[in-house]
């Protein structure tokens, strides 16, 4: 069963965006970034794509 996130459709804060950029640049996997930000993998993927970030899919 997939994890449920209570933050459904909440706006990204500037701190979360900065953390996303930092973790993506370190080469962290999508699943690890999503867990660190307590957001769904899909949410992280969409935000990263919008910010032109590349994220490792699996590691």
PDB file with SEQRES, HELIX, SHEET and CRYST1 records, atoms N, CA, C and O in Angstrom:
SEQRES   1 A   59  UNK UNK UNK UNK UNK UNK UNK UNK UNK UNK UNK UNK UNK          
SEQRES   2 A   59  UNK UNK UNK UNK UNK UNK UNK UNK UNK UNK UNK UNK UNK          
SEQRES   3 A   59  UNK UNK UNK UNK UNK UNK UNK UNK UNK UNK UNK UNK UNK          
SEQRES   4 A   59  UNK UNK UNK UNK UNK UNK UNK UNK UNK UNK UNK UNK UNK          
SEQRES   5 A   59  UNK UNK UNK UNK UNK UNK UNK                                  
HELIX    1 AA1 UNK A   14  UNK A   25  1                                  12    
HELIX    2 AA2 UNK A   30  UNK A   37  1                                   8    
HELIX    3 AA3 UNK A   41  UNK A   50  1                                  10    
CRYST1    1.000    1.000    1.000  90.00  90.00  90.00 P 1           1          
ATOM      1  N   UNK A   1       0.837  -1.184   0.000  1.00  0.00           N  
ATOM      2  CA  UNK A   1       0.000   0.000   0.000  1.00  0.00           C  
ATOM      3  C   UNK A   1       0.881   1.246   0.000  1.00  0.00           C  
ATOM      4  O   UNK A   1       1.845   1.322   0.762  1.00  0.00           O  
ATOM      5  N   UNK A   2       0.566   2.203  -0.830  1.00  0.00           N  
ATOM      6  CA  UNK A   2       1.362   3.427  -0.950  1.00  0.00           C  
ATOM      7  C   UNK A   2       1.167   4.304   0.283  1.00  0.00           C  
ATOM      8  O   UNK A   2       0.121   4.278   0.930  1.00  0.00           O  
ATOM      9  N   UNK A   3       2.204   5.079   0.587  1.00  0.00           N  
ATOM     10  CA  UNK A   3       2.111   6.001   1.712  1.00  0.00           C  
ATOM     11  C   UNK A   3       1.126   7.114   1.375  1.00  0.00           C  
ATOM     12  O   UNK A   3       1.031   7.542   0.224  1.00  0.00           O  
ATOM     13  N   UNK A   4       0.398   7.578   2.379  1.00  0.00           N  
ATOM     14  CA  UNK A   4      -0.521   8.692   2.165  1.00  0.00           C  
ATOM     15  C   UNK A   4       0.132   9.971   2.642  1.00  0.00           C  
ATOM     16  O   UNK A   4       0.816   9.985   3.665  1.00  0.00           O  
ATOM     17  N   UNK A   5      -0.076  11.028   1.912  1.00  0.00           N  
ATOM     18  CA  UNK A   5       0.483  12.319   2.273  1.00  0.00           C  
ATOM     19  C   UNK A   5      -0.659  13.264   2.595  1.00  0.00           C  
ATOM     20  O   UNK A   5      -1.586  13.427   1.802  1.00  0.00           O  
ATOM     21  N   UNK A   6      -0.589  13.877   3.749  1.00  0.00           N  
ATOM     22  CA  UNK A   6      -1.642  14.779   4.186  1.00  0.00           C  
ATOM     23  C   UNK A   6      -1.486  16.173   3.591  1.00  0.00           C  
ATOM     24  O   UNK A   6      -2.342  17.033   3.798  1.00  0.00           O  
ATOM     25  N   UNK A   7      -0.410  16.403   2.858  1.00  0.00           N  
ATOM     26  CA  UNK A   7      -0.121  17.721   2.322  1.00  0.00           C  
ATOM     27  C   UNK A   7      -0.638  17.874   0.901  1.00  0.00           C  
ATOM     28  O   UNK A   7      -0.113  18.683   0.137  1.00  0.00           O  
ATOM     29  N   UNK A   8      -1.641  17.123   0.541  1.00  0.00           N  
ATOM     30  CA  UNK A   8      -2.156  17.094  -0.825  1.00  0.00           C  
ATOM     31  C   UNK A   8      -2.475  18.499  -1.343  1.00  0.00           C  
ATOM     32  O   UNK A   8      -3.243  19.242  -0.732  1.00  0.00           O  
ATOM     33  N   UNK A   9      -1.872  18.841  -2.474  1.00  0.00           N  
ATOM     34  CA  UNK A   9      -2.105  20.099  -3.191  1.00  0.00           C  
ATOM     35  C   UNK A   9      -1.720  21.348  -2.409  1.00  0.00           C  
ATOM     36  O   UNK A   9      -2.275  22.419  -2.655  1.00  0.00           O  
ATOM     37  N   UNK A  10      -0.794  21.236  -1.483  1.00  0.00           N  
ATOM     38  CA  UNK A  10      -0.326  22.418  -0.774  1.00  0.00           C  
ATOM     39  C   UNK A  10       0.792  23.071  -1.568  1.00  0.00           C  
ATOM     40  O   UNK A  10       1.585  22.393  -2.221  1.00  0.00           O  
ATOM     41  N   UNK A  11       0.845  24.376  -1.506  1.00  0.00           N  
ATOM     42  CA  UNK A  11       1.869  25.140  -2.225  1.00  0.00           C  
ATOM     43  C   UNK A  11       3.257  24.841  -1.658  1.00  0.00           C  
ATOM     44  O   UNK A  11       3.409  24.542  -0.474  1.00  0.00           O  
ATOM     45  N   UNK A  12       4.262  24.926  -2.526  1.00  0.00           N  
ATOM     46  CA  UNK A  12       5.651  24.718  -2.105  1.00  0.00           C  
ATOM     47  C   UNK A  12       6.153  25.977  -1.411  1.00  0.00           C  
ATOM     48  O   UNK A  12       5.923  27.089  -1.887  1.00  0.00           O  
ATOM     49  N   UNK A  13       6.829  25.802  -0.300  1.00  0.00           N  
ATOM     50  CA  UNK A  13       7.428  26.942   0.391  1.00  0.00           C  
ATOM     51  C   UNK A  13       8.812  27.199  -0.199  1.00  0.00           C  
ATOM     52  O   UNK A  13       9.407  26.294  -0.785  1.00  0.00           O  
ATOM     53  N   UNK A  14       9.333  28.413  -0.055  1.00  0.00           N  
ATOM     54  CA  UNK A  14      10.687  28.697  -0.551  1.00  0.00           C  
ATOM     55  C   UNK A  14      11.742  27.764   0.059  1.00  0.00           C  
ATOM     56  O   UNK A  14      12.697  27.389  -0.622  1.00  0.00           O  
ATOM     57  N   UNK A  15      11.581  27.387   1.326  1.00  0.00           N  
ATOM     58  CA  UNK A  15      12.529  26.470   1.967  1.00  0.00           C  
ATOM     59  C   UNK A  15      12.489  25.093   1.319  1.00  0.00           C  
ATOM     60  O   UNK A  15      13.532  24.471   1.118  1.00  0.00           O  
ATOM     61  N   UNK A  16      11.288  24.612   0.991  1.00  0.00           N  
ATOM     62  CA  UNK A  16      11.152  23.307   0.339  1.00  0.00           C  
ATOM     63  C   UNK A  16      11.782  23.328  -1.052  1.00  0.00           C  
ATOM     64  O   UNK A  16      12.433  22.365  -1.459  1.00  0.00           O  
ATOM     65  N   UNK A  17      11.590  24.409  -1.763  1.00  0.00           N  
ATOM     66  CA  UNK A  17      12.155  24.532  -3.112  1.00  0.00           C  
ATOM     67  C   UNK A  17      13.675  24.534  -3.037  1.00  0.00           C  
ATOM     68  O   UNK A  17      14.340  23.883  -3.842  1.00  0.00           O  
ATOM     69  N   UNK A  18      14.223  25.263  -2.076  1.00  0.00           N  
ATOM     70  CA  UNK A  18      15.675  25.305  -1.903  1.00  0.00           C  
ATOM     71  C   UNK A  18      16.210  23.921  -1.554  1.00  0.00           C  
ATOM     72  O   UNK A  18      17.238  23.499  -2.084  1.00  0.00           O  
ATOM     73  N   UNK A  19      15.514  23.210  -0.663  1.00  0.00           N  
ATOM     74  CA  UNK A  19      15.939  21.872  -0.266  1.00  0.00           C  
ATOM     75  C   UNK A  19      15.865  20.913  -1.457  1.00  0.00           C  
ATOM     76  O   UNK A  19      16.749  20.074  -1.633  1.00  0.00           O  
ATOM     77  N   UNK A  20      14.818  21.032  -2.272  1.00  0.00           N  
ATOM     78  CA  UNK A  20      14.684  20.212  -3.468  1.00  0.00           C  
ATOM     79  C   UNK A  20      15.882  20.423  -4.394  1.00  0.00           C  
ATOM     80  O   UNK A  20      16.473  19.457  -4.877  1.00  0.00           O  
ATOM     81  N   UNK A  21      16.233  21.668  -4.637  1.00  0.00           N  
ATOM     82  CA  UNK A  21      17.372  21.981  -5.507  1.00  0.00           C  
ATOM     83  C   UNK A  21      18.662  21.406  -4.937  1.00  0.00           C  
ATOM     84  O   UNK A  21      19.466  20.831  -5.670  1.00  0.00           O  
ATOM     85  N   UNK A  22      18.859  21.559  -3.637  1.00  0.00           N  
ATOM     86  CA  UNK A  22      20.068  21.051  -2.986  1.00  0.00           C  
ATOM     87  C   UNK A  22      20.171  19.536  -3.096  1.00  0.00           C  
ATOM     88  O   UNK A  22      21.217  19.007  -3.472  1.00  0.00           O  
ATOM     89  N   UNK A  23      19.097  18.843  -2.770  1.00  0.00           N  
ATOM     90  CA  UNK A  23      19.105  17.379  -2.803  1.00  0.00           C  
ATOM     91  C   UNK A  23      19.259  16.846  -4.228  1.00  0.00           C  
ATOM     92  O   UNK A  23      19.949  15.852  -4.452  1.00  0.00           O  
ATOM     93  N   UNK A  24      18.619  17.506  -5.181  1.00  0.00           N  
ATOM     94  CA  UNK A  24      18.731  17.075  -6.576  1.00  0.00           C  
ATOM     95  C   UNK A  24      20.161  17.237  -7.081  1.00  0.00           C  
ATOM     96  O   UNK A  24      20.670  16.379  -7.802  1.00  0.00           O  
ATOM     97  N   UNK A  25      20.802  18.331  -6.704  1.00  0.00           N  
ATOM     98  CA  UNK A  25      22.186  18.579  -7.137  1.00  0.00           C  
ATOM     99  C   UNK A  25      23.165  17.597  -6.496  1.00  0.00           C  
ATOM    100  O   UNK A  25      24.223  17.310  -7.056  1.00  0.00           O  
ATOM    101  N   UNK A  26      22.801  17.080  -5.308  1.00  0.00           N  
ATOM    102  CA  UNK A  26      23.645  16.073  -4.651  1.00  0.00           C  
ATOM    103  C   UNK A  26      23.474  14.703  -5.286  1.00  0.00           C  
ATOM    104  O   UNK A  26      24.237  13.783  -4.990  1.00  0.00           O  
ATOM    105  N   UNK A  27      22.478  14.557  -6.160  1.00  0.00           N  
ATOM    106  CA  UNK A  27      22.261  13.298  -6.855  1.00  0.00           C  
ATOM    107  C   UNK A  27      21.386  12.308  -6.113  1.00  0.00           C  
ATOM    108  O   UNK A  27      21.438  11.109  -6.385  1.00  0.00           O  
ATOM    109  N   UNK A  28      20.585  12.793  -5.179  1.00  0.00           N  
ATOM    110  CA  UNK A  28      19.692  11.896  -4.434  1.00  0.00           C  
ATOM    111  C   UNK A  28      18.601  11.356  -5.335  1.00  0.00           C  
ATOM    112  O   UNK A  28      18.206  12.002  -6.306  1.00  0.00           O  
ATOM    113  N   UNK A  29      18.120  10.172  -5.011  1.00  0.00           N  
ATOM    114  CA  UNK A  29      17.051   9.527  -5.777  1.00  0.00           C  
ATOM    115  C   UNK A  29      15.713  10.198  -5.501  1.00  0.00           C  
ATOM    116  O   UNK A  29      15.511  10.814  -4.454  1.00  0.00           O  
ATOM    117  N   UNK A  30      14.815  10.068  -6.451  1.00  0.00           N  
ATOM    118  CA  UNK A  30      13.483  10.662  -6.353  1.00  0.00           C  
ATOM    119  C   UNK A  30      12.761  10.230  -5.080  1.00  0.00           C  
ATOM    120  O   UNK A  30      12.175  11.057  -4.381  1.00  0.00           O  
ATOM    121  N   UNK A  31      12.806   8.945  -4.787  1.00  0.00           N  
ATOM    122  CA  UNK A  31      12.111   8.409  -3.605  1.00  0.00           C  
ATOM    123  C   UNK A  31      12.663   9.040  -2.317  1.00  0.00           C  
ATOM    124  O   UNK A  31      11.896   9.393  -1.421  1.00  0.00           O  
ATOM    125  N   UNK A  32      13.980   9.181  -2.228  1.00  0.00           N  
ATOM    126  CA  UNK A  32      14.605   9.759  -1.040  1.00  0.00           C  
ATOM    127  C   UNK A  32      14.257  11.236  -0.891  1.00  0.00           C  
ATOM    128  O   UNK A  32      14.018  11.713   0.218  1.00  0.00           O  
ATOM    129  N   UNK A  33      14.230  11.953  -2.000  1.00  0.00           N  
ATOM    130  CA  UNK A  33      13.876  13.379  -1.957  1.00  0.00           C  
ATOM    131  C   UNK A  33      12.424  13.541  -1.522  1.00  0.00           C  
ATOM    132  O   UNK A  33      12.111  14.394  -0.692  1.00  0.00           O  
ATOM    133  N   UNK A  34      11.546  12.727  -2.081  1.00  0.00           N  
ATOM    134  CA  UNK A  34      10.127  12.801  -1.722  1.00  0.00           C  
ATOM    135  C   UNK A  34       9.932  12.552  -0.230  1.00  0.00           C  
ATOM    136  O   UNK A  34       9.151  13.243   0.425  1.00  0.00           O  
ATOM    137  N   UNK A  35      10.638  11.573   0.295  1.00  0.00           N  
ATOM    138  CA  UNK A  35      10.520  11.258   1.724  1.00  0.00           C  
ATOM    139  C   UNK A  35      11.070  12.398   2.581  1.00  0.00           C  
ATOM    140  O   UNK A  35      10.478  12.749   3.601  1.00  0.00           O  
ATOM    141  N   UNK A  36      12.198  12.974   2.168  1.00  0.00           N  
ATOM    142  CA  UNK A  36      12.810  14.076   2.926  1.00  0.00           C  
ATOM    143  C   UNK A  36      11.901  15.303   2.954  1.00  0.00           C  
ATOM    144  O   UNK A  36      11.882  16.049   3.934  1.00  0.00           O  
ATOM    145  N   UNK A  37      11.155  15.504   1.880  1.00  0.00           N  
ATOM    146  CA  UNK A  37      10.271  16.670   1.798  1.00  0.00           C  
ATOM    147  C   UNK A  37       8.842  16.355   2.235  1.00  0.00           C  
ATOM    148  O   UNK A  37       7.986  17.239   2.232  1.00  0.00           O  
ATOM    149  N   UNK A  38       8.580  15.119   2.603  1.00  0.00           N  
ATOM    150  CA  UNK A  38       7.238  14.621   2.940  1.00  0.00           C  
ATOM    151  C   UNK A  38       6.224  15.013   1.867  1.00  0.00           C  
ATOM    152  O   UNK A  38       5.152  15.547   2.151  1.00  0.00           O  
ATOM    153  N   UNK A  39       6.606  14.726   0.631  1.00  0.00           N  
ATOM    154  CA  UNK A  39       5.742  14.959  -0.523  1.00  0.00           C  
ATOM    155  C   UNK A  39       5.738  13.702  -1.373  1.00  0.00           C  
ATOM    156  O   UNK A  39       6.621  12.853  -1.246  1.00  0.00           O  
ATOM    157  N   UNK A  40       4.747  13.587  -2.235  1.00  0.00           N  
ATOM    158  CA  UNK A  40       4.682  12.417  -3.105  1.00  0.00           C  
ATOM    159  C   UNK A  40       5.776  12.500  -4.168  1.00  0.00           C  
ATOM    160  O   UNK A  40       6.266  13.580  -4.497  1.00  0.00           O  
ATOM    161  N   UNK A  41       6.144  11.338  -4.690  1.00  0.00           N  
ATOM    162  CA  UNK A  41       7.149  11.305  -5.750  1.00  0.00           C  
ATOM    163  C   UNK A  41       6.658  12.090  -6.958  1.00  0.00           C  
ATOM    164  O   UNK A  41       7.439  12.787  -7.607  1.00  0.00           O  
ATOM    165  N   UNK A  42       5.376  11.982  -7.262  1.00  0.00           N  
ATOM    166  CA  UNK A  42       4.811  12.691  -8.405  1.00  0.00           C  
ATOM    167  C   UNK A  42       4.914  14.200  -8.216  1.00  0.00           C  
ATOM    168  O   UNK A  42       5.251  14.923  -9.154  1.00  0.00           O  
ATOM    169  N   UNK A  43       4.630  14.670  -7.026  1.00  0.00           N  
ATOM    170  CA  UNK A  43       4.714  16.095  -6.721  1.00  0.00           C  
ATOM    171  C   UNK A  43       6.146  16.600  -6.903  1.00  0.00           C  
ATOM    172  O   UNK A  43       6.371  17.657  -7.492  1.00  0.00           O  
ATOM    173  N   UNK A  44       7.101  15.839  -6.397  1.00  0.00           N  
ATOM    174  CA  UNK A  44       8.517  16.217  -6.521  1.00  0.00           C  
ATOM    175  C   UNK A  44       8.932  16.217  -7.990  1.00  0.00           C  
ATOM    176  O   UNK A  44       9.638  17.116  -8.448  1.00  0.00           O  
ATOM    177  N   UNK A  45       8.485  15.199  -8.719  1.00  0.00           N  
ATOM    178  CA  UNK A  45       8.829  15.075 -10.142  1.00  0.00           C  
ATOM    179  C   UNK A  45       8.310  16.285 -10.936  1.00  0.00           C  
ATOM    180  O   UNK A  45       9.030  16.855 -11.756  1.00  0.00           O  
ATOM    181  N   UNK A  46       7.060  16.663 -10.680  1.00  0.00           N  
ATOM    182  CA  UNK A  46       6.449  17.788 -11.391  1.00  0.00           C  
ATOM    183  C   UNK A  46       7.174  19.090 -11.061  1.00  0.00           C  
ATOM    184  O   UNK A  46       7.465  19.886 -11.954  1.00  0.00           O  
ATOM    185  N   UNK A  47       7.464  19.304  -9.782  1.00  0.00           N  
ATOM    186  CA  UNK A  47       8.153  20.530  -9.372  1.00  0.00           C  
ATOM    187  C   UNK A  47       9.554  20.589  -9.968  1.00  0.00           C  
ATOM    188  O   UNK A  47       9.975  21.639 -10.453  1.00  0.00           O  
ATOM    189  N   UNK A  48      10.273  19.483  -9.939  1.00  0.00           N  
ATOM    190  CA  UNK A  48      11.632  19.432 -10.484  1.00  0.00           C  
ATOM    191  C   UNK A  48      11.619  19.716 -11.985  1.00  0.00           C  
ATOM    192  O   UNK A  48      12.475  20.440 -12.493  1.00  0.00           O  
ATOM    193  N   UNK A  49      10.658  19.150 -12.680  1.00  0.00           N  
ATOM    194  CA  UNK A  49      10.554  19.382 -14.125  1.00  0.00           C  
ATOM    195  C   UNK A  49      10.284  20.863 -14.401  1.00  0.00           C  
ATOM    196  O   UNK A  49      10.852  21.437 -15.330  1.00  0.00           O  
ATOM    197  N   UNK A  50       9.434  21.466 -13.609  1.00  0.00           N  
ATOM    198  CA  UNK A  50       9.127  22.891 -13.753  1.00  0.00           C  
ATOM    199  C   UNK A  50      10.326  23.786 -13.493  1.00  0.00           C  
ATOM    200  O   UNK A  50      10.436  24.878 -14.051  1.00  0.00           O  
ATOM    201  N   UNK A  51      11.225  23.308 -12.636  1.00  0.00           N  
ATOM    202  CA  UNK A  51      12.436  24.067 -12.299  1.00  0.00           C  
ATOM    203  C   UNK A  51      13.641  23.623 -13.124  1.00  0.00           C  
ATOM    204  O   UNK A  51      14.766  24.048 -12.863  1.00  0.00           O  
ATOM    205  N   UNK A  52      13.407  22.771 -14.115  1.00  0.00           N  
ATOM    206  CA  UNK A  52      14.480  22.252 -14.983  1.00  0.00           C  
ATOM    207  C   UNK A  52      15.581  21.534 -14.206  1.00  0.00           C  
ATOM    208  O   UNK A  52      16.765  21.697 -14.501  1.00  0.00           O  
ATOM    209  N   UNK A  53      15.182  20.739 -13.211  1.00  0.00           N  
ATOM    210  CA  UNK A  53      16.126  19.942 -12.432  1.00  0.00           C  
ATOM    211  C   UNK A  53      16.076  18.500 -12.919  1.00  0.00           C  
ATOM    212  O   UNK A  53      15.023  18.006 -13.322  1.00  0.00           O  
ATOM    213  N   UNK A  54      17.216  17.835 -12.877  1.00  0.00           N  
ATOM    214  CA  UNK A  54      17.198  16.412 -13.193  1.00  0.00           C  
ATOM    215  C   UNK A  54      17.392  15.648 -11.891  1.00  0.00           C  
ATOM    216  O   UNK A  54      18.246  15.987 -11.071  1.00  0.00           O  
ATOM    217  N   UNK A  55      16.573  14.602 -11.721  1.00  0.00           N  
ATOM    218  CA  UNK A  55      16.607  13.795 -10.505  1.00  0.00           C  
ATOM    219  C   UNK A  55      16.828  12.344 -10.889  1.00  0.00           C  
ATOM    220  O   UNK A  55      16.230  11.833 -11.836  1.00  0.00           O  
ATOM    221  N   UNK A  56      17.697  11.695 -10.136  1.00  0.00           N  
ATOM    222  CA  UNK A  56      17.937  10.268 -10.350  1.00  0.00           C  
ATOM    223  C   UNK A  56      16.653   9.515 -10.004  1.00  0.00           C  
ATOM    224  O   UNK A  56      16.064   9.750  -8.949  1.00  0.00           O  
ATOM    225  N   UNK A  57      16.218   8.618 -10.880  1.00  0.00           N  
ATOM    226  CA  UNK A  57      14.968   7.895 -10.638  1.00  0.00           C  
ATOM    227  C   UNK A  57      15.122   6.876  -9.517  1.00  0.00           C  
ATOM    228  O   UNK A  57      14.371   6.903  -8.542  1.00  0.00           O  
ATOM    229  N   UNK A  58      16.087   5.986  -9.652  1.00  0.00           N  
ATOM    230  CA  UNK A  58      16.268   4.931  -8.653  1.00  0.00           C  
ATOM    231  C   UNK A  58      17.742   4.775  -8.312  1.00  0.00           C  
ATOM    232  O   UNK A  58      18.612   4.867  -9.179  1.00  0.00           O  
ATOM    233  N   UNK A  59      17.999   4.541  -7.049  1.00  0.00           N  
ATOM    234  CA  UNK A  59      19.368   4.262  -6.608  1.00  0.00           C  
ATOM    235  C   UNK A  59      19.339   3.373  -5.427  1.00  0.00           C  
ATOM    236  O   UNK A  59      20.391   3.015  -4.897  1.00  0.00           O  
TER     237      UNK A  59                                                      
END                                                                             
